């Protein structure tokens, strides 16, 4: 596996670079809007002096009107560009996160949970996507106080000196606010993710909840973190309120100080009335902490959200080699395979060979490691130790395309992805003809069911009512359609009635499109049809042989409840 490090700052930098020209344009428009706001007080002051002196001021009045109009237009452009940058950046983050989650595979859902992953993909990506626009707005927000301070100095150095005396206090307030807000937002988003994860679990098990009559208990379980969420939210509001209160105390004092000094200078005839007006406006701009607080809060939320995205992106993606398979019958070999899950060793030094062209049934009690071995056999997961080979080539060395063309899967609860039923069956590493799809569907005993749908194979998946067994048959049809050297049935026959299972198993063994077949068997009749049976017990292969041979062992018969054909 390869580890792709992702830190929040680097992720936000990449997102900003992706926005490219739009982010630059947004920054320029924001700065231009601030520049217009900085020019306006001086222009108003000059106009007022001319009017008080009864001098011609038409040109300056027009300048004031032009600056106001320019500020309005720039604000409109800033709004449009900001929305565009937010949307493009959010889309880029979601695409990158989705691609990485798919590259990581089942480990991503196992570590974070489906609900939390969705919360990160939807909510956190949207929050992190505001970072480029927030950075551009922060640049303009900083330009306002700096420009106001410079303008005060140009009017009179004493005005700038008064402002600078209190500026360090404002700087410390902003620094503390940013630090505290980042921590509070991270806690809030983490609790949100936990609630989303619990909600996703409940949605997946809604029938069980309804049947058990535990809807109220489930609602209480899902909402149990709400007090913690409330506390985190209140901490955020307290931090922001404290910062605003402190700033609203310091800023007016600075403004009053500047205006008072400007009044003294006016009394000594060192400033004009217009310059006093301009100084009062520049003092407001220079102490524009409210705008800075808002921008810093936006950046803090974006940075915290980016941290949650970076956690997912730091999960190592599965690395593939570039080798191709030589001609072969599909011989599968496991050498000393050990796999751990949740700190528990599920498979312990498993050695197993499935000869090419044969069918091997995996049999064992619940928790014996059958599904995990099935996942390892087709590299949906990697072992912690040991090696798995297909026709003599380690699975790690195969290219992704070669591996997926060679190995097919059918699952207990298949996900039918695609617009129509035919699309769902044809989903795979290569395009399929309609004839191939229909032949595979017949092999899976699903053709009659599909033809009874409102639009047959063209029926949208969402409009195709089906039972668990019918869904399994469509999943089997998808696996059969793509052929390959190895077919792995991970509990893919569990929802079928015995007659249908017998028909599918018989067709698979006599007319299958795969050379080698590995299937998890829960029924003695299914194991009896396989060429050989591997009996898993306690994370190890206890025995390999035909069903008839193993049936003589009491422990083997106990796996099937000590019943069924011998």
ABEGO torsion letter per residue (X at the ends): XBBBBBBAAAAAAAAAAAAEAAAAAAAAAAAAAAAAAAAAAAAAAAAAAAAAAGBBAAAAAAAAAAAAAAAAAAAAAAAAAAAAAAAAAAAAAAAAAAAAAAAAEAAAAAAAEAAAAAAAAAAAAAAAAAAAAAAAAAAAAAAAAAAAAAAAAAABAAAAAAAAAAAAAAAAAAAAAAAAAAAAAAAAAAAAAAAAAAAAAAAAAAAAAAAAGAAAAAAAAAAAAAAAAAAAAAAAAAAAAAAAAAAAAAAAAAAAAAAAAAAAAAAAGABBAAAAAAAAAAAAAAABAAAAAAAAAAAAAAAAAAAAAAAAAABBBBBBBABBBBBBAGBBBBBGBBBBBGGBBABBGBBBBBBBGBBBBBBEBBGAGAAAAAAAAAGABBBABEBBBBGGBBAAABBAAAAAAABBBBBABBBBBEABAAAAAABEABBBBAAAAAAAAAAAGAAAAAAABAAEAABBAAABBBBAAAAAAAAAAAAAAAEEABBBBBGAAAABBAAAAAAAAAAAAAABABABBBBBBABAAAAAABABBBBBBGGBBABBEBAAAAAABAAAAAAAGGBEBX
